[in-house]
Amino acid sequence: MPQLLTLVGTAHPKPERAEELKQLLLSFVEPTRQEPGCLEYHFHEDRNDPGVFVFYEAWRSQADLDAHLALPHMRAFWERRMDYLASDLDIRFLTMHSPYQSDVRRSSEHADAKIRRHG
């Protein structure tokens, strides 16, 4: 089984663009969670530094993340990200040392839940 790809990203927006960026990033959450290789996708705001946004993502594989990043809305965001950001995204790729009990089971449950939602 391929190793999961996990990442944490931090975005420091320009103060005048923070709310606009927050809404844009929030709009990515549900569609991303529906992508086949997405296992976890969470969007946070720093409690001690409001306006600093943090992502936690877990993908089944590098190919799944690459497919996500190739989507038109993600390519458009990547190209114009500096319109919103005071500094470029800080993205850290992580090695998970405490994997889920059964990644196969979780992937299967995730797929079953999608089927139930979409009839």
Backbone as a chain_set.jsonl record, in Angstrom:
{"seq": "MPQLLTLVGTAHPKPERAEELKQLLLSFVEPTRQEPGCLEYHFHEDRNDPGVFVFYEAWRSQADLDAHLALPHMRAFWERRMDYLASDLDIRFLTMHSPYQSDVRRSSEHADAKIRRHG", "coords": {"N": [[0.844, -1.178, 0.0], [0.604, 2.225, -0.852], [2.348, 4.945, 0.744], [0.658, 7.289, 2.747], [0.114, 10.715, 1.897], [0.71, 13.533, 3.643], [0.092, 16.893, 4.55], [0.761, 20.145, 5.897], [-0.249, 23.383, 5.618], [0.403, 26.876, 5.746], [-1.025, 30.066, 5.612], [-0.411, 33.446, 5.285], [-2.196, 36.108, 5.007], [-2.502, 39.269, 3.239], [-3.483, 41.962, 5.253], [-5.738, 43.485, 4.39], [-6.915, 41.772, 2.618], [-7.635, 39.502, 3.938], [-10.239, 38.538, 4.818], [-11.509, 38.104, 2.376], [-9.803, 36.165, 1.275], [-10.176, 34.144, 3.184], [-12.879, 33.42, 2.708], [-12.676, 32.491, 0.075], [-10.929, 30.299, 0.407], [-12.461, 28.73, 2.127], [-14.432, 28.011, 0.348], [-13.255, 25.989, -1.058], [-13.269, 23.728, 0.514], [-15.482, 21.714, 0.752], [-15.775, 20.751, -1.991], [-13.178, 19.688, -2.334], [-13.079, 17.704, -0.401], [-14.678, 15.842, -1.606], [-13.177, 14.729, -3.579], [-11.646, 11.852, -5.067], [-9.145, 10.854, -3.906], [-8.851, 12.195, -1.523], [-8.415, 12.051, 1.863], [-8.457, 13.456, 4.272], [-9.286, 16.828, 4.862], [-8.866, 19.838, 6.098], [-9.554, 23.118, 7.233], [-8.291, 25.796, 8.991], [-8.197, 28.545, 11.373], [-5.816, 30.458, 13.002], [-5.985, 30.685, 16.453], [-4.576, 32.408, 18.124], [-3.559, 34.233, 16.425], [-5.448, 35.707, 14.618], [-6.611, 35.598, 11.27], [-4.507, 34.283, 10.201], [-4.183, 31.45, 8.346], [-4.527, 27.9, 8.345], [-3.973, 24.791, 6.86], [-4.777, 21.345, 6.975], [-4.073, 18.426, 5.432], [-4.67, 15.186, 4.129], [-3.767, 12.79, 1.86], [-4.381, 10.051, -0.313], [-2.344, 9.415, -2.068], [0.567, 10.7, -3.814], [-0.114, 11.08, -6.478], [-2.865, 11.549, -6.274], [-2.9, 14.003, -4.89], [-1.575, 15.541, -6.811], [-3.487, 15.457, -8.869], [-5.529, 16.907, -7.656], [-4.294, 19.437, -7.419], [-4.124, 20.068, -10.078], [-6.634, 20.76, -10.891], [-8.866, 23.15, -12.381], [-9.738, 25.359, -10.681], [-7.895, 25.222, -8.619], [-5.451, 25.554, -9.93], [-5.863, 28.188, -10.852], [-6.039, 29.545, -8.394], [-3.438, 29.062, -7.396], [-1.897, 30.478, -9.246], [-2.675, 33.118, -8.732], [-2.258, 33.52, -6.05], [-0.479, 35.247, -4.662], [-1.701, 37.678, -4.844], [-3.3, 37.766, -2.666], [-1.703, 37.093, -0.487], [0.666, 37.979, 2.075], [3.111, 36.829, 2.33], [4.608, 34.006, 0.715], [2.93, 30.804, 0.617], [3.525, 28.584, 3.301], [4.385, 25.422, 3.171], [4.424, 22.267, 4.519], [5.484, 19.023, 4.158], [4.613, 15.972, 5.511], [5.615, 13.026, 7.315], [3.704, 10.448, 8.401], [3.694, 9.026, 11.51], [1.921, 7.792, 13.078], [-0.223, 6.102, 11.903], [-3.629, 5.755, 10.693], [-5.871, 3.274, 12.03], [-6.778, 1.453, 10.08], [-6.104, 2.182, 7.016], [-7.156, 1.266, 4.641], [-9.736, 0.484, 5.38], [-10.773, 2.986, 6.187], [-10.664, 4.392, 3.737], [-12.493, 2.887, 2.288], [-14.828, 3.263, 3.833], [-15.106, 6.011, 3.468], [-15.614, 6.138, 0.72], [-18.022, 4.666, 0.672], [-19.665, 6.403, 2.139], [-19.795, 8.562, 0.391], [-21.226, 7.407, -1.699], [-23.684, 6.908, -0.429], [-24.509, 9.564, 0.081], [-24.89, 10.557, -2.478], [-26.743, 8.974, -3.557]], "CA": [[0.0, 0.0, 0.0], [1.437, 3.431, -0.891], [2.343, 5.754, 1.954], [-0.183, 8.47, 2.683], [0.783, 12.0, 1.785], [0.094, 14.477, 4.567], [0.737, 18.19, 4.529], [0.224, 21.268, 6.643], [0.081, 24.628, 4.936], [0.061, 28.095, 6.478], [-1.184, 31.231, 4.742], [-0.393, 34.751, 5.952], [-2.746, 37.025, 4.014], [-2.438, 40.716, 3.398], [-4.605, 42.275, 6.15], [-6.913, 43.982, 3.664], [-7.469, 40.678, 1.791], [-7.801, 38.319, 4.789], [-11.604, 38.006, 4.791], [-11.735, 37.608, 1.017], [-9.069, 34.901, 1.155], [-10.856, 33.16, 4.029], [-14.074, 32.941, 2.008], [-12.224, 31.712, -1.077], [-10.403, 29.023, 0.882], [-13.602, 27.96, 2.624], [-15.176, 27.471, -0.802], [-12.537, 24.816, -1.555], [-13.326, 22.606, 1.457], [-16.391, 20.618, 0.4], [-15.398, 20.079, -3.248], [-11.943, 18.92, -2.156], [-13.418, 16.495, 0.369], [-15.357, 14.899, -2.499], [-12.216, 14.159, -4.524], [-11.411, 10.436, -4.748], [-7.986, 10.537, -3.078], [-8.798, 13.024, -0.326], [-8.785, 11.358, 3.097], [-8.729, 14.507, 5.258], [-9.032, 18.174, 4.366], [-9.366, 20.73, 7.142], [-9.149, 24.51, 7.123], [-8.292, 26.372, 10.339], [-7.67, 29.884, 11.587], [-5.018, 30.498, 14.221], [-6.692, 31.365, 17.551], [-3.728, 33.447, 18.699], [-3.175, 35.167, 15.368], [-6.551, 35.681, 13.654], [-6.229, 35.985, 9.921], [-3.511, 33.322, 9.722], [-4.951, 30.259, 8.004], [-3.738, 26.673, 8.346], [-4.609, 23.62, 6.265], [-4.277, 20.001, 7.251], [-4.555, 17.585, 4.342], [-4.124, 13.832, 3.985], [-4.105, 12.268, 0.531], [-4.074, 8.632, -0.504], [-1.078, 9.289, -2.796], [1.061, 11.891, -4.507], [-0.91, 11.23, -7.702], [-4.14, 12.166, -5.908], [-2.63, 15.415, -4.624], [-1.281, 16.164, -8.099], [-4.767, 15.619, -9.565], [-6.193, 18.017, -6.968], [-3.632, 20.69, -7.775], [-4.308, 20.311, -11.516], [-7.99, 21.218, -11.163], [-8.845, 24.558, -12.816], [-9.833, 26.343, -9.591], [-6.655, 25.195, -7.847], [-4.424, 26.209, -10.768], [-6.144, 29.63, -10.831], [-5.631, 30.057, -7.089], [-1.977, 29.046, -7.288], [-1.354, 31.556, -10.083], [-2.974, 34.447, -8.193], [-2.17, 33.479, -4.594], [0.25, 36.38, -4.097], [-2.617, 38.815, -4.755], [-3.901, 37.673, -1.341], [-0.758, 36.733, 0.565], [1.774, 38.859, 2.437], [4.286, 36.009, 2.02], [4.144, 32.795, 0.052], [2.463, 29.71, 1.46], [4.504, 27.721, 3.958], [3.821, 24.075, 3.071], [5.284, 21.228, 5.08], [5.067, 17.656, 3.858], [4.842, 15.219, 6.734], [5.578, 11.572, 7.365], [2.843, 10.068, 9.506], [4.219, 7.934, 12.323], [0.801, 7.22, 13.839], [-1.25, 5.948, 10.875], [-4.961, 5.308, 11.077], [-5.907, 1.837, 12.279], [-6.845, 0.752, 8.805], [-6.298, 3.141, 5.937], [-8.029, 0.637, 3.647], [-11.091, 0.572, 5.913], [-11.178, 4.399, 6.124], [-10.921, 4.728, 2.334], [-13.725, 2.205, 1.926], [-15.929, 3.955, 4.498], [-15.223, 7.304, 2.812], [-16.275, 5.879, -0.561], [-19.403, 4.277, 0.975], [-20.387, 7.596, 2.544], [-20.056, 9.339, -0.831], [-22.293, 6.724, -2.435], [-24.936, 7.146, 0.293], [-24.899, 10.965, -0.093], [-25.258, 10.831, -3.858], [-27.815, 8.052, -3.932]], "C": [[0.887, 1.238, 0.0], [1.305, 4.222, 0.414], [1.45, 6.978, 1.738], [0.674, 9.714, 2.546], [0.023, 12.982, 2.663], [0.843, 15.797, 4.466], [0.009, 19.163, 5.437], [0.691, 22.514, 5.92], [-0.381, 25.814, 5.765], [0.038, 29.257, 5.503], [-1.253, 32.485, 5.605], [-0.9, 35.782, 4.952], [-2.385, 38.486, 4.283], [-3.647, 41.089, 4.248], [-5.88, 42.699, 5.414], [-7.575, 42.907, 2.8], [-7.81, 39.437, 2.612], [-9.206, 37.722, 4.699], [-11.937, 37.428, 3.42], [-11.035, 36.258, 0.803], [-9.743, 33.807, 1.978], [-12.066, 32.576, 3.307], [-13.7, 32.084, 0.794], [-11.742, 30.328, -0.631], [-11.507, 28.137, 1.454], [-14.377, 27.321, 1.469], [-14.507, 26.224, -1.386], [-12.794, 23.559, -0.712], [-14.215, 21.472, 0.958], [-16.053, 19.965, -0.935], [-14.142, 19.22, -3.106], [-12.227, 17.628, -1.402], [-14.105, 15.438, -0.487], [-14.402, 14.243, -3.495], [-11.831, 12.746, -4.099], [-10.255, 10.16, -3.788], [-7.875, 11.333, -1.797], [-9.284, 12.235, 0.879], [-9.162, 12.34, 4.195], [-8.426, 15.845, 4.608], [-9.685, 19.131, 5.345], [-8.747, 22.113, 6.983], [-9.335, 25.161, 8.494], [-7.87, 27.841, 10.285], [-6.978, 29.883, 12.939], [-5.757, 31.298, 15.299], [-5.891, 32.535, 18.116], [-3.309, 34.502, 17.687], [-4.268, 35.146, 14.293], [-6.121, 36.241, 12.301], [-5.098, 35.139, 9.37], [-4.249, 32.001, 9.555], [-4.03, 29.052, 7.878], [-4.581, 25.549, 7.758], [-3.966, 22.364, 6.806], [-4.903, 19.118, 6.183], [-3.893, 16.218, 4.405], [-4.679, 13.279, 2.675], [-3.66, 10.821, 0.441], [-2.72, 8.462, -1.17], [-0.657, 10.635, -3.37], [0.253, 12.144, -5.768], [-2.255, 11.887, -7.404], [-3.963, 13.653, -5.602], [-2.348, 16.151, -5.929], [-2.557, 16.413, -8.898], [-5.552, 16.778, -8.963], [-5.604, 19.352, -7.421], [-3.791, 21.05, -9.252], [-5.714, 20.789, -11.856], [-7.98, 22.71, -11.503], [-8.895, 25.573, -11.677], [-8.568, 26.359, -8.734], [-5.508, 25.829, -8.633], [-4.607, 27.72, -10.745], [-5.728, 30.238, -9.492], [-4.106, 30.132, -6.986], [-1.353, 30.197, -8.071], [-1.582, 32.931, -9.472], [-2.842, 34.53, -6.666], [-1.495, 34.705, -3.995], [-0.57, 37.671, -4.126], [-3.207, 38.904, -3.345], [-2.893, 37.602, -0.207], [0.322, 37.788, 0.797], [3.106, 38.161, 2.187], [3.769, 34.699, 1.458], [3.734, 31.736, 1.07], [3.646, 28.943, 2.046], [3.869, 26.335, 3.98], [4.851, 23.081, 3.57], [4.677, 19.872, 4.771], [5.524, 16.777, 5.011], [4.852, 13.722, 6.49], [4.776, 11.194, 8.6], [3.444, 8.857, 10.23], [3.132, 7.283, 13.178], [-0.368, 7.021, 12.88], [-2.585, 5.507, 11.465], [-4.946, 3.795, 11.248], [-5.925, 1.045, 10.988], [-7.141, 1.762, 7.715], [-7.219, 2.573, 4.872], [-9.475, 0.755, 4.106], [-11.605, 2.004, 5.809], [-11.496, 4.798, 4.699], [-12.236, 4.117, 1.876], [-14.929, 2.898, 2.554], [-16.177, 5.304, 3.848], [-15.965, 7.144, 1.485], [-17.736, 5.5, -0.342], [-20.239, 5.49, 1.358], [-20.722, 8.473, 1.345], [-21.202, 8.728, -1.605], [-23.623, 6.99, -1.761], [-25.426, 8.571, 0.089], [-25.443, 11.222, -1.485], [-26.264, 9.84, -4.408], [-27.327, 6.944, -4.756]], "O": [[1.839, 1.303, 0.779], [0.277, 4.166, 1.089], [1.487, 7.613, 0.684], [1.811, 9.76, 3.016], [-1.163, 13.232, 2.449], [2.064, 15.824, 4.318], [-1.184, 19.026, 5.707], [1.879, 22.68, 5.644], [-1.43, 25.763, 6.408], [0.941, 29.424, 4.684], [-2.054, 32.571, 6.536], [-0.127, 36.281, 4.134], [-2.018, 38.869, 5.394], [-4.742, 40.586, 3.997], [-6.98, 42.298, 5.795], [-8.682, 43.112, 2.303], [-8.23, 38.424, 2.051], [-9.345, 36.512, 4.52], [-12.575, 36.38, 3.321], [-11.607, 35.334, 0.225], [-9.867, 32.671, 1.52], [-12.254, 31.359, 3.299], [-14.343, 31.069, 0.525], [-12.108, 29.314, -1.225], [-11.478, 26.919, 1.277], [-14.912, 26.221, 1.605], [-15.141, 25.482, -2.135], [-12.56, 22.445, -1.181], [-13.724, 20.36, 0.762], [-16.042, 18.737, -1.02], [-14.056, 18.143, -3.696], [-11.676, 16.578, -1.731], [-14.112, 14.261, -0.128], [-14.785, 13.297, -4.183], [-11.702, 12.47, -2.906], [-10.386, 9.294, -2.924], [-6.908, 11.171, -1.053], [-10.434, 11.798, 0.916], [-10.088, 12.084, 4.966], [-7.436, 15.987, 3.892], [-10.911, 19.225, 5.413], [-7.572, 22.252, 6.643], [-10.413, 25.083, 9.083], [-7.281, 28.311, 9.311], [-7.515, 29.356, 13.914], [-6.113, 32.456, 15.08], [-6.466, 33.538, 18.538], [-2.768, 35.545, 18.055], [-4.053, 34.635, 13.195], [-5.374, 37.215, 12.212], [-4.757, 35.259, 8.193], [-4.863, 31.495, 10.494], [-2.909, 29.154, 7.379], [-5.748, 25.378, 8.111], [-2.763, 22.323, 7.063], [-6.125, 19.07, 6.047], [-2.703, 16.106, 4.698], [-5.884, 13.299, 2.425], [-2.67, 10.426, 1.056], [-2.011, 7.495, -0.893], [-1.44, 11.584, -3.401], [-0.038, 13.294, -6.098], [-2.734, 12.697, -8.197], [-4.786, 14.472, -6.012], [-2.832, 17.265, -6.129], [-2.698, 17.458, -9.534], [-6.175, 17.549, -9.693], [-6.337, 20.28, -7.764], [-3.613, 22.208, -9.632], [-5.968, 21.185, -12.994], [-7.164, 23.457, -10.962], [-8.159, 26.559, -11.709], [-8.208, 27.399, -8.183], [-4.691, 26.555, -8.067], [-3.63, 28.461, -10.633], [-5.137, 31.317, -9.454], [-3.555, 31.141, -6.546], [-0.393, 30.817, -7.613], [-0.764, 33.829, -9.67], [-3.273, 35.513, -6.063], [-1.895, 35.162, -2.924], [-0.182, 38.658, -3.501], [-3.569, 39.988, -2.887], [-3.194, 38.006, 0.916], [0.824, 38.405, -0.143], [4.105, 38.807, 1.873], [2.621, 34.325, 1.696], [4.143, 31.775, 2.231], [4.638, 28.691, 1.363], [2.918, 26.101, 4.726], [5.992, 23.055, 3.11], [3.515, 19.606, 5.078], [6.68, 16.833, 5.431], [4.191, 13.216, 5.584], [5.127, 11.574, 9.717], [3.669, 7.806, 9.63], [3.399, 6.333, 13.913], [-1.395, 7.686, 13.014], [-2.658, 4.968, 12.569], [-4.1, 3.111, 10.673], [-5.175, 0.083, 10.826], [-8.29, 2.153, 7.513], [-7.985, 3.317, 4.259], [-10.351, 1.091, 3.308], [-12.742, 2.224, 5.392], [-12.496, 5.476, 4.461], [-13.006, 4.756, 1.159], [-15.942, 3.101, 1.886], [-17.328, 5.709, 3.687], [-16.849, 7.94, 1.17], [-18.606, 5.956, -1.084], [-21.395, 5.6, 0.949], [-21.802, 9.06, 1.282], [-22.061, 9.447, -2.115], [-24.607, 7.273, -2.444], [-26.628, 8.788, -0.062], [-26.363, 12.022, -1.653], [-26.595, 9.871, -5.594], [-28.108, 6.081, -5.155]]}, "num_chains": 1, "name": "protein.A"}
